[in-house]
Amino acid sequence: MKIVNLQQRSDEWHEWRKGGISASEVPTIIGKSPYQTPWRLWAEKTGRVPRPDLSKNPHVQRGVRLEDTVRRRYEDAHPGEILLPVCASHDTEDWMRCSLDGLTGNSEPVEMKVPTLGRFIEVVEQGEKAPVFDLYWPQVQAQIFVSDAKQATICFYTPDSEDLPEGQDNYLEIVIPRDDDFIQNTMLPKCREFWEWVQNEKEPPKDPERDIFVPEPAVYAAWESLAQKRRVLEAEKKRLEDKLKALKKDMGANEKELVAMMGEFVRADAAGIRVTRSNVQGSVDYKKIVEKLLPDLDPAELEAARRPGRTQNRITVDHDMKVSNDRDAKAKYAAAIAKAAEAEADTGYIEW
């Protein structure tokens, strides 16, 4: 392990992180992050889109604010230990890096988490089976690899102790042993491949369920032609819909006048216009029936009776977009990639 003398969250620290893969990025690279895809991370690391500024995220602020508190709790639980935040890279794989919340006297990483109260209780009740461990565990294994340690510790803390179940401490430690099979056969191969993508600016495969499709240069012109046609069609559709809306308004007024002239009569037929008045029965509120007659019905039973779904498409047209005169498909593709990456920004991304 190589110790790097940097202050965490400084400009120099951010620049250093760009030069490699940090432990917190490993869950994304191996496909475990619910907040970010490998393609999105690649777009950020190759400068196609700026990384989101998490400094104003309340979850991140809470973690930073309480980090010293958690550190003191660990030191109190382990007399003689003094934890200091440390930046480090691997001895031979220099591009593998981590920013440790603390390092013990025998070079074991200590990771500190200050989750929401609900997440904290979830970890207390479920331990390593808690869903958030899919995110934490790979990160800690990366820290273990960089520091060449046999194990690491995750410290969980919540300041909301008054809302905890009676007798429950607001601090919890979980020791994570080193998993060489994961490190050598999953983490390192995927991280090496990802780092090559970054260095060679080679776009990684996208996740069709989470990433945004952008047509490649070879077919970009065809997509652009269809997009222009769609804008024309949408404009014509809006013109006709506005006209239809006005017609319906006039027809509604006309209908009211005709019906008013009929008085108590339910049928009329004159001058080529036939009017029939009738009462239409309201629809049955089946949801209300189920709630009233079957209050204990398992929702799974309703799901079993659900008809097959269908694929639905929604197309949104940006009428303000100016079509570029640049004939270079690669330049247009690069611009579209940047815009897609911005649109894919993970507003729900939290790091705790």
Secondary structure, DSSP 4 states (H G I P E B T S, - for coil): -EEE---TTSHHHHHHHHTSEEGGGHHHHTT--SS--HHHHHHHHTTSSPPP--TT-HHHHHHHHTHHHHHHHHHHHSTT-----EEEE-SS-TTEEEEESEE-TTS-EEEEE---HHHHHHHHHHGGGSTTHHHHHHHHHHHHHHHT-SEEEEEEE-S-GGGSPTT--SEEEEEEE--HHHIIIIIHHHHHHHHHHHHHTPPPPP-TTTSPP---HHHHHHHHHHHHHHHHHHHHHHHHHHHHHHHHHHHHHHHHHHHHHHTT-SEEEETTEEEE----PPPP-HHHHHHHH-TT--HHHHHHTPPP----------TTPPPP----HHHHHHHHHHHHHHHT--TT----
